[in-house]
């Protein structure tokens, strides 16, 4: 008897859209997971998103922090998601 099928997606790092607060740009680098469940009668979709890093840009200066507030270096961010540091610095004002 076929009861259900469950398809979890791999965890994916994504860069959220930059939010502007005064002269500051704030962006989150987040893990995103989507799981789809099919039964004979219905389909359900579950999503989960959790921040891995918060990046704060002020002009040409960029700082990064872990969700618990600990500072993160450019190297830390680039190990997680290569090219992120540069992309955030080049984001349109």
TIKEGU-295754 format. One line per field, with one value per residue (C-alpha): residue number from 1; residue in one letter; x, y, z negated. Coordinates in nm, 2 decimals, always signed. Layout:
BEGIN
miro = NUM / ...
kevex = a / ...
c1 = X / ...
c2 = Y / ...
c3 = Z / ...
This chain:
BEGIN
miro = 1 / 2 / 3 / 4 / 5 / 6 / 7 / 8 / 9 / 10 / 11 / 12 / 13 / 14 / 15 / 16 / 17 / 18 / 19 / 20 / 21 / 22 / 23 / 24 / 25 / 26 / 27 / 28 / 29 / 30 / 31 / 32 / 33 / 34 / 35 / 36 / 37 / 38 / 39 / 40 / 41 / 42 / 43 / 44 / 45 / 46 / 47 / 48 / 49 / 50 / 51 / 52 / 53 / 54 / 55 / 56 / 57 / 58 / 59 / 60 / 61 / 62 / 63 / 64 / 65 / 66 / 67 / 68 / 69 / 70 / 71 / 72 / 73 / 74 / 75 / 76 / 77 / 78 / 79 / 80 / 81 / 82 / 83 / 84 / 85 / 86 / 87 / 88 / 89 / 90 / 91 / 92 / 93
kevex = x / x / x / x / x / x / x / x / x / x / x / x / x / x / x / x / x / x / x / x / x / x / x / x / x / x / x / x / x / x / x / x / x / x / x / x / x / x / x / x / x / x / x / x / x / x / x / x / x / x / x / x / x / x / x / x / x / x / x / x / x / x / x / x / x / x / x / x / x / x / x / x / x / x / x / x / x / x / x / x / x / x / x / x / x / x / x / x / x / x / x / x / x
c1 = +0.00 / +0.14 / +0.08 / +0.30 / +0.61 / +0.84 / +1.09 / +1.32 / +1.52 / +1.88 / +1.96 / +2.03 / +2.21 / +2.04 / +2.10 / +1.79 / +1.69 / +1.87 / +1.66 / +1.74 / +1.73 / +1.86 / +2.22 / +2.24 / +2.18 / +2.10 / +2.09 / +2.07 / +2.25 / +2.01 / +1.97 / +1.64 / +1.48 / +1.16 / +1.00 / +0.71 / +0.48 / +0.24 / -0.03 / -0.31 / -0.54 / -0.33 / +0.00 / +0.17 / +0.47 / +0.68 / +0.95 / +1.21 / +1.45 / +1.71 / +1.98 / +2.35 / +2.49 / +2.37 / +2.56 / +2.55 / +2.66 / +2.73 / +2.87 / +3.18 / +3.21 / +3.06 / +3.04 / +2.91 / +2.77 / +2.65 / +2.28 / +2.41 / +2.59 / +2.95 / +3.16 / +3.23 / +3.51 / +3.50 / +3.67 / +3.40 / +3.13 / +3.32 / +3.36 / +2.99 / +2.89 / +3.16 / +3.11 / +2.86 / +3.09 / +3.14 / +2.78 / +2.66 / +2.91 / +2.80 / +2.42 / +2.24 / +2.17
c2 = +0.00 / +0.34 / +0.58 / +0.88 / +1.00 / +1.26 / +1.46 / +1.68 / +1.93 / +1.99 / +2.28 / +2.58 / +2.90 / +3.21 / +3.58 / +3.77 / +4.11 / +4.40 / +4.61 / +4.98 / +5.17 / +5.51 / +5.49 / +5.12 / +4.81 / +4.49 / +4.15 / +3.79 / +3.49 / +3.21 / +2.83 / +2.74 / +2.40 / +2.29 / +1.95 / +1.82 / +1.54 / +1.35 / +1.11 / +0.96 / +1.25 / +1.56 / +1.73 / +1.94 / +2.16 / +2.27 / +2.53 / +2.63 / +2.93 / +3.02 / +3.29 / +3.19 / +3.54 / +3.90 / +4.15 / +4.53 / +4.77 / +5.14 / +5.29 / +5.09 / +4.93 / +4.58 / +4.40 / +4.05 / +3.88 / +3.54 / +3.52 / +3.52 / +3.85 / +3.72 / +3.90 / +3.71 / +3.79 / +3.82 / +3.48 / +3.33 / +3.46 / +3.35 / +3.00 / +2.97 / +3.13 / +3.24 / +3.58 / +3.70 / +3.97 / +4.13 / +4.10 / +4.28 / +4.56 / +4.61 / +4.60 / +4.90 / +5.19
c3 = +0.00 / +0.10 / -0.18 / -0.11 / +0.07 / -0.09 / +0.11 / -0.10 / +0.10 / +0.01 / -0.21 / +0.01 / -0.09 / +0.05 / +0.03 / -0.07 / +0.08 / -0.08 / -0.31 / -0.35 / -0.68 / -0.64 / -0.50 / -0.59 / -0.38 / -0.56 / -0.40 / -0.53 / -0.40 / -0.49 / -0.47 / -0.29 / -0.28 / -0.10 / -0.16 / +0.05 / -0.07 / +0.16 / +0.05 / +0.25 / +0.15 / +0.10 / +0.14 / -0.13 / -0.11 / -0.41 / -0.41 / -0.66 / -0.64 / -0.90 / -0.89 / -0.87 / -0.85 / -0.86 / -0.65 / -0.71 / -0.45 / -0.50 / -0.18 / -0.08 / -0.43 / -0.49 / -0.82 / -0.89 / -1.20 / -1.28 / -1.40 / -1.77 / -1.70 / -1.68 / -1.41 / -1.09 / -0.85 / -0.47 / -0.46 / -0.68 / -0.44 / -0.13 / -0.26 / -0.31 / +0.03 / +0.27 / +0.43 / +0.16 / +0.02 / +0.36 / +0.46 / +0.15 / +0.19 / +0.56 / +0.48 / +0.62 / +0.39
